[in-house]
Amino acid sequence: MGKLPKTFQTALVLSLVSGCFASTSTVSAATGTTFTKTSYQTTDALNLRSSNSTSSKKLLTIPKTTNVTSNYRKGSWYKLSYKGKTGYVTGSYLKKIESGTSFTKTSYKTTDALSLRSAATTSSNRLLTIPKGTGVQSSFKSGNWYKVTYANKIGYVSGSYLKKVAAPAKTTVYTTTDRLNFRSSPSTSGKVLTTIPSGTAVSSLAVKSNWHTVQYQGKTGYVMGTYLKKGASVPASTTGNVDYSGSKMYILISSGNSVALRANTSTLSGQIARLGRGTPVVVTNPRHQTKGFVSVRTASGQSGYVDATYLTLFQPAPSNRPLLVLDPGHGGHDAGAVRYGVTERDIVLAVTKQVAERLAGKVDVTMSRYTNDYYPSLGERSALANSHATTAFVSVHINASTSEQAYGAETFYYKGASSINLAQNVQQRLVSYAGMRNRSVHYANYAVIRGTQAPSILAELGFLSNSSDRAKLTNPTYQSRYAQAIADGILASL
């Protein structure tokens, strides 16, 4: 090639240099990211700057909680326009506004194992997998994606695998003002299923022509409204003596050991006989108790006194097997939480008895109290468990708060991996079986579990102060679910 004219050489060099600078400018522009226009809200007063740097010129300040949109980002800086000015703001003070629909909080159950994702799309990060049959709640959805909380993580699940759980029937609590016939149909000619004692709290599901559809002792029937008073007053029998005589109980002690049947209420009195594990006795004591001596009569007709620690309503197996001590909280003069005449003492006893019935036949069971006229102290409850080779101790309670917004179930432990495992198994099932909000498992320095040597927990079923929780806590169907959850959680921990 011949030598180029000097002026042409100069033009060529300038052209190449210009091309280099143009290429550099294109690369710089490509360092940002363009995305679908998205709405945000500022979480604080936020400076709009001329470029993506704190040293760049401040154009203006965008007030806190202002809605803005952006579709371009450089690093952590978002490009947007506000009041006719276009610039950059730091993303640290932007909160994405979710597009979707809010609705009344609704309970669902998963119909299959279900991925909880960080956003309403299958391409988003999977946070965890929610097991099949788990109860969850949602009040917001985006398309067919429902926003839920599970295991302390908030995310989205596909609505294709959610089944709506029917809300509990709305009930009104009444107290019987006299002995009241509980009938099979709303008529005086209806069969009398049983007679409800005066002063008993019942849940009315519906009323027509002064006949109330009520639930009592796990059955649904009808009673006349003439003998009902709205609200649940505390019956005199729950704070006075209940005739416990005639109850059949069993000796609960380790295989090969026996309990003395004594002539009097003293360890110094003479022994009439020795009663081995599983021996049936009839209680002749008028009042239930789990401390001190109880008067009993054996099948052979011998009468005397037995240490109440070694009596249970549930027949033990011939040989040793896991032993559960169940503790319905409060009792007697201590009603526990009370709202609208409904007492914690009554509900936890009903639930705990059902837990014991579900466990009987699988493990050995005893309870700290069987009636509402008896109050064992916190120390006595622990002492009962410590007197046996107890496998686990479960205390059942109901929460209450000054705020009606507090709701959900939670379970507490004091120490030990076994206690934590038991608490987690019970808590998971309370949430799943009864559709409760998961308030998680926590450490607590509660005397009743601190003083118990065996693995021990305290379960709070829900809040009596919250209308939604209270509707479940007073509903026999849900009481059955609570009981099954606790029983299954215990068995899963053995």
Secondary structure, 3 states (H helix, E strand, C coil): CCCCCHHHHHHHHHHHHHHHHHHHHHHHHCCCEEEEEEEEEECCCEEEECCCCCCCCEEEEECCCCEEEEEEEECCEEEEEECCEEEEEEHHHEEECCCCEEEEEEEEEECCCEEEECCCCCCCCEEEEECCCCEEEEEEEECCEEEEEECCEEEEEEHHHEEECCCCCCCEEEEECCCEEEECCCCCCCCEEEEECCCCEEEEEEEECCEEEEEECCEEEEEEHHHEEECCCCCHHHCCCCCCCCCEEEECCCCCCEEEEECCCCCCCCEEEEEECCCEEEECCCCCCCCCEEEEEECCCCEEEEEHHHEECCCCCCCCCCEEEEEECCECCECCCEECCEEHHHHHHHHHHHHHHHHECCEEEEECCCCCCCCCCHHHHHHHHHCCCCCEEEEEEEECCCCCCCCCEEEEECCCHHHHHHHHHHHHHHHHHHCCCEEEEEECCCHHHHCCCCCEEEEEEEECCCHHHHHHHCCHHHHHHHHHHHHHHHHHHC
